[in-house]
């Protein structure tokens, strides 16, 4: 098996971890405060491990291509990853903003997908 496919599977697995954890964070914010849910540490750990896996898989894919000319593309992808990393901090407050934050998280995922497919920079 080619290393490209291994890095791609690792990267996609990390993406699934991150968005699953964001869904867990949103559910936890929707049902109440942090004290109301018995699994906050597990959801946070799932989110952090997913971010680490996404970063390692993405760096592996970048090393596989060895294309450093797309520096703007790398900056945009890293910015999206940082925004998804701090996303749970914005969820606790008024519950009326949760649908908007969920839609915005999906939009960030779509932006990352667009930059992964087309690399406009």
C-alpha positions as CSV (number, residue, x, y, z in Angstrom):
1,X,0.0,0.0,0.0
2,X,1.3,3.4,-0.9
3,X,2.1,5.9,1.9
4,X,-0.2,8.5,0.3
5,X,-3.2,6.3,1.0
6,X,-2.1,5.6,4.6
7,X,-1.7,9.4,5.2
8,X,-5.1,10.1,3.6
9,X,-6.9,7.5,5.7
10,X,-5.2,8.9,8.9
11,X,-6.2,12.4,7.9
12,X,-9.8,11.5,7.2
13,X,-10.0,9.6,10.4
14,X,-8.9,12.6,12.3
15,X,-11.5,14.7,10.5
16,X,-14.2,12.3,11.6
17,X,-12.9,12.5,15.2
18,X,-13.0,16.3,15.2
19,X,-16.5,16.7,13.8
20,X,-17.8,13.9,16.0
21,X,-16.4,15.7,19.0
22,X,-17.8,19.0,17.9
23,X,-21.2,17.3,17.7
24,X,-20.7,16.0,21.2
25,X,-19.7,19.5,22.4
26,X,-22.8,21.0,20.8
27,X,-25.1,18.4,22.3
28,X,-23.5,19.0,25.7
29,X,-24.0,22.7,25.3
30,X,-27.6,22.2,24.2
31,X,-28.6,20.0,27.2
32,X,-27.1,22.3,29.9
33,X,-23.9,23.3,31.5
34,X,-20.7,21.4,31.7
35,X,-21.6,19.9,35.1
36,X,-24.8,18.3,33.7
37,X,-23.0,15.9,31.4
38,X,-20.8,13.0,32.8
39,X,-18.6,12.8,29.7
40,X,-17.0,16.2,29.2
41,X,-13.4,14.9,29.6
42,X,-14.0,12.1,27.1
43,X,-15.4,14.5,24.5
44,X,-12.5,16.9,25.0
45,X,-10.0,14.1,24.7
46,X,-11.7,12.9,21.5
47,X,-11.5,16.4,20.1
48,X,-7.8,16.9,21.0
49,X,-6.8,13.5,19.7
50,X,-8.7,14.1,16.4
51,X,-6.9,17.5,16.0
52,X,-3.5,15.8,16.5
53,X,-4.4,13.1,14.0
54,X,-5.6,15.7,11.4
55,X,-2.3,17.6,11.9
56,X,-0.1,14.6,11.6
57,X,-2.0,13.2,8.6
58,X,-1.9,16.6,6.9
59,X,1.8,17.0,7.5
60,X,2.4,13.5,6.1
61,X,0.4,14.3,3.0
62,X,2.3,17.6,2.6
63,X,5.7,15.8,3.0
64,X,4.5,13.2,0.4
65,X,3.8,15.9,-2.2
66,X,6.8,18.0,-1.3
67,X,5.1,21.1,-2.7
68,X,6.1,24.0,-0.5
69,X,5.1,26.5,-3.3
70,X,1.5,26.5,-1.9
71,X,2.3,28.4,1.2
72,X,-0.9,30.4,1.2
73,X,-2.9,27.2,1.0
74,X,-1.0,25.8,4.0
75,X,-1.8,29.0,6.0
76,X,-5.5,28.8,5.2
77,X,-5.7,25.1,6.1
78,X,-3.9,25.8,9.4
79,X,-6.2,28.7,10.2
80,X,-9.2,26.4,9.7
81,X,-7.7,23.8,11.9
82,X,-7.1,26.4,14.7
83,X,-10.7,27.7,14.4
84,X,-12.0,24.2,14.8
85,X,-9.7,23.7,17.8
86,X,-11.1,26.7,19.7
87,X,-14.7,26.1,18.5
88,X,-15.9,24.5,21.8
89,X,-15.1,27.7,23.7
90,X,-17.8,29.6,21.8
91,X,-20.6,27.1,22.4
92,X,-21.4,27.9,26.0
93,X,-23.6,30.9,26.4
94,X,-27.1,31.5,24.9
95,X,-28.6,28.4,23.3
96,X,-30.1,30.5,20.5
97,X,-26.7,30.8,18.8
98,X,-26.1,27.0,18.7
99,X,-27.7,26.4,15.3
100,X,-25.6,29.2,13.8
101,X,-22.4,27.9,15.3
102,X,-23.2,24.4,14.1
103,X,-23.8,25.7,10.6
104,X,-20.6,27.8,10.8
105,X,-18.6,24.7,11.8
106,X,-19.9,22.9,8.8
107,X,-19.0,25.9,6.6
108,X,-15.4,25.8,8.0
109,X,-15.3,22.1,7.1
110,X,-16.5,22.9,3.5
111,X,-13.9,25.7,3.2
112,X,-11.2,23.2,4.2
113,X,-12.5,20.7,1.7
114,X,-12.5,23.3,-1.0
115,X,-8.9,24.2,-0.3
116,X,-7.9,20.6,-0.2
117,X,-9.4,19.8,-3.6
118,X,-8.5,23.0,-5.6
119,X,-5.5,24.6,-3.9
120,X,-6.1,28.0,-5.4
121,X,-3.0,29.6,-3.9
